[in-house]
Amino acid sequence: MDSQTLLRLDREHVWHPCTQQKDHETLPPIPIERAEGVYLIDKAGRRYVDAVSSWWVNLFGHNHPRLNDALKTQIDKVSHHIFAGFTHEPAVELASRLCALAPAGLNRVFFTDNGSSAVEAALKMSFQYWQQTQRPQKTKFLSLTDAYHGETVGALSVSGCSLYRDIYRPILLEGFQVQGPDCFRCPYGLKRDTCQSPCFEALEQLVSDRHREIAAIIVEPLLQAAAGMRIYPPNYLCKLRELCDRYDVHYIADEIATGFGRTGKMFANNHAGVSPDLMCLSKGITGGTMPLAVVLATDRIYEAFYGDYVDLKAFLHSHSYTGNPLACAVAVEVLNIFEQENILGSLADKEALLADNRSRFEALPHVGEVRQLGMVWAVEMIKTQEGKIPYAWQDRMGLEVYKQALERGVILRPLGNVIYCMPPLTTPESVLQEVLDVAFEAIVEVTRL
Ligand code: PMP
């Protein structure tokens, strides 16, 4: 199909996510034909650095020979089969290796097929756990403002980004929400690196008052990604774990974005040395090749669902593609690559490169903050330094930077006034430098007026 026909049919029939369809009149979607390492390549042969890992899923580059081989090998055995009453080696191997890697105590793995559905399953598991352990009044979930946990109704209910959520408010679950940490505009005037998270007090107070009704607290550990790559300190998670223990409330860690090395460690919880009761993983789990998600649970939670048929305790939650063998086989290969290619060990130099570029961005008059956590890097642009006044959302500053970078062959993504990169973990340093140089030029260009 030639490009023109493709774009015409796209305009006529395809409903793209997260896009004002009308924007396609001025900025049509780019038809991608193939990919190679960190590059997406369009039909005209133009190469784009995928510096956002295609929405944070890609870990080791596109068209990866080892991941492709794992898929090809599995496809010749079986692509998919029912996972109720049947099992297969890739799922079993993946589950046992994830448990060995995960924070201590997470010994059970439940399979779903995307991040939102993993969050739904975790919320239901927590709720049902309390129903089956004589605490049926624990029915509500507590989450943070500006959190993002997915778009399905349950996941959206515990999300806080008003842009995604407000219109659906009448159909969302009732729960509790407390102010999340906002280190850039810290109300206490503290610094992220040295503070002891006094902002945790609001959460502590609410849990102390209402813990009898609260089943679980769900957070994105250390990084509220969709909120604008907001980063907060590990001691917040330590306090959260302690609070959950004190009041018998589950801690659900949504590591869908942070898992698999993005933050410099395998999981963000490792920075704090804490173990959640339930942990959701997706995105990087298959290195960006197949949809797959899991919920890891403690034995304590699992056992509350264990019983005779007549006890009616089972977790009656399933998806047709649960435990898909292709996805599991490629996820096992992802773990092999982590293990055999020293991926985590190779990140320090790349992280240092990102950090070394910080000061030149900070010197720009409209850069409010440069944030970095492992391989996650973001710049928040502001209208004035005095009072950290943001640009109006209608200015679409992030989008303007995105467009400038795209013209220069680099895919960054905007989140309001924030522009970020979250490149594949194997991105060569020369390409990382190019990404930062392009981001710099694009920000200068857009903010100079
Ligand atoms: N939780 C977090 C922290 C996420 O970043 C995302 C996706 N951006 C989700 C949940 C939802 O995952 P999915 O898009 O696969 O439904």
Residues whose N, C-alpha, C, O or C-beta is under 5 A from the ligand:
A	BS01	PMP	N114 G115 S116 Y148 H149 G150 E220 A225 D254 I256 A257
